[in-house]
Amino acid sequence: MKTITKVLASAAAVVAIFFTTNVNAQQTNLGVGLNLGVPTTDGYNFAIGADARLQFDVTKQLSIPVTTGYTHFIGEDNVPDFGYIPVKAGLKYFLDETGSGFYGLAEAGVAFGVTGGERTSFIYSPALGYAWSSGLDLGVKYEGLPKDGFTPGMVALRIAYGFKL
C-alpha cells in the first residue's frame, strides 16, 4: 500500500471517529502536549515530541482521544536519528466520577516514518496520568512501534494543557 493511500485512509478514519463520537459527546477538548522520553531501544539517547489531542467525552469518566503530532528519536554515535508522525485513537478512563484526577489511557494507530527511509508501522501507547480540572495534564506513557523484528520504543513524560471547545 502506498504512503499516500495510508495517509488518506488514516485521515478518513479520524474524520469518521470524529463524526460518530461527536454526535453523542457531552464535550470536546483540545489538548497540546510536550513529550520527553527515554528510549527503550539501544542506540538512542533521547526522544522528544509534541502532540495535539482531540478528546471526545462519552461520559464524564470515559472519553475517546484522537492524537497526532511528531516524535523524534536522537541516535547515538553511528545510529541515525528517526522521526515519525503518529495518528492514534483510543480510550481514556478517569477513576473519579468528575472527569478529572487519575486516568488510564490506551491508544493504537499508525506511525508514518518521516526520516531516513523509515516506513509506516503500527503504534501503541498505554499511559497513566493525572488531569486537573484547570486543564493541566501530566502523564507517563510507553510508546512502541513494532516492525520487522525491531521495536523502537520509549517511556515518556507528557506535559499538556487542555482547552474546552
N, C-alpha and C positions, 0 to 999 in steps of 0.2 A: 504494500500500500504506500503510495507516495505521501510525502510530508504534507503537501497542501491538502490532500484528502483527509488526512488525520486531523489537521488543524480545523478544517471545515466541519468534520464530524464532531469534534470536541466542542466547538462553538455552538453547534446545533443542540448538543446535549445540555450545555449550560443554559441556553435560552429555554429549552423545554423544561428543565428543572425550575427555572425562574418562574415561568408562566403557570406551571402546575402547582407549585407550592405557594405562590403569591396570592392565588385566589382565596385560600383559606388562612393565610398568615395573619396573625394578630399584629405583628410589627416586623419591619425590616430594618436592619442595621448595616452600616458600612464600617469596617474596621481596617485600619492601616497599621502595619507592624514591621518591626525590625527583628531579624533572626540572627543570632550569634551562635555558631556551632563548633563543636569539637568532632572532627571526622572519626568514624569508627573503622576506617579503611586505611591501611598502611600507605604511606606515600603522600599524605596530605596533612598540612599544618593547621588549617583553619577554614571555616566556612562562614560566609556572610550572605545575607539575603534580605529582601524586602518583599512584602506581600500586601494584597488587598483582599478582604474577605467580605462577601455579602452574606448576611445571616438572616434567614427567614424563620421567624418564630412560629412553630406549630402550636405550642403551648408555652406557658412561662418557663417550663423546665426543659422542653425539647425544641431544638431548632435544627435547621438544615443549612450548613455553611457551604458556600462555593468559593474556593480560594484560587488565586493566581498570583504571580509575582516573578521574581528572578532570584536564583541562588547560585553562588559562585564558590567552588572549592579551590583553595590555593595549594598548589603542589609543592613538594619538597624536591630539592636537587634536580634530577632529570625527569621528574614526573610532571607532565604538563597540567596546567590549570584546566578545569572544565566548569561550564555553567549550563544551567537548564531553566526552562520556564515550566513550572508545574501548573496543571489545571486539575483541581481536585474538588470532590464533593463528599459529603459525609453526614454524620450525625453528631450533635453536641448535646449532652445531657447535664443539667445542673442538679446538684444534690438538694439544694434549697428550693422551696416552692416559689420564692420570689423571682427566680430567674437571674440571680446573681450569686456570688460565692464560688465554692468549689465546683468544678465540672470535669467531665471526661469527654474526650473528642476522638473520633476515628474518621479518617479521610482516606480516600483512594482515588486514583485517576491516572493521568498521563503526564510524563515529563518529556518536554521537547528539548533535545540537546542543541545547544547553540554555539559550541566551540569545538574546534579540532576534530571534526568528523563524528562527533557524538550523535547517536541515534535516539529515536523516540523509545521510551520504555515505560513500563508500569511503575507507579509510585504509590507508596502507602505511608501513612503518618498517624500513629496513635499519640495522644497527648493528654496531659493532666494540667489543670490550671486553676486560676482564681480570677474572677471578674468582679470589679466593684461596680456599684450602680452609677458611679460618676463616669464610667466609660473606660477606665484603665483596666487592662487585661495583661496578666503575667502567666506564661505557660512554659512547660518543659515538654519537648516532643522528641520523638525519634522519627527520622525520615529515611526511608530506604528505597533504592532503585534497583531491584534485582534484574540483571540482564547478562546473558552469555556466560553464566558461571561466576560473574563478578558482581558484588553487591556494594556499591558505594553507599555510604550512609553517614548520618550524623546525629548526635544528641545536641539539641539546640534550646536556647532560651529565647522565647518570643515575647517581646515587649510591644504592646499595641494600645491603640486608643480607638474606641468605637463611637460612632455617631448614629443617632436615630434618624431614619429617613422618613 
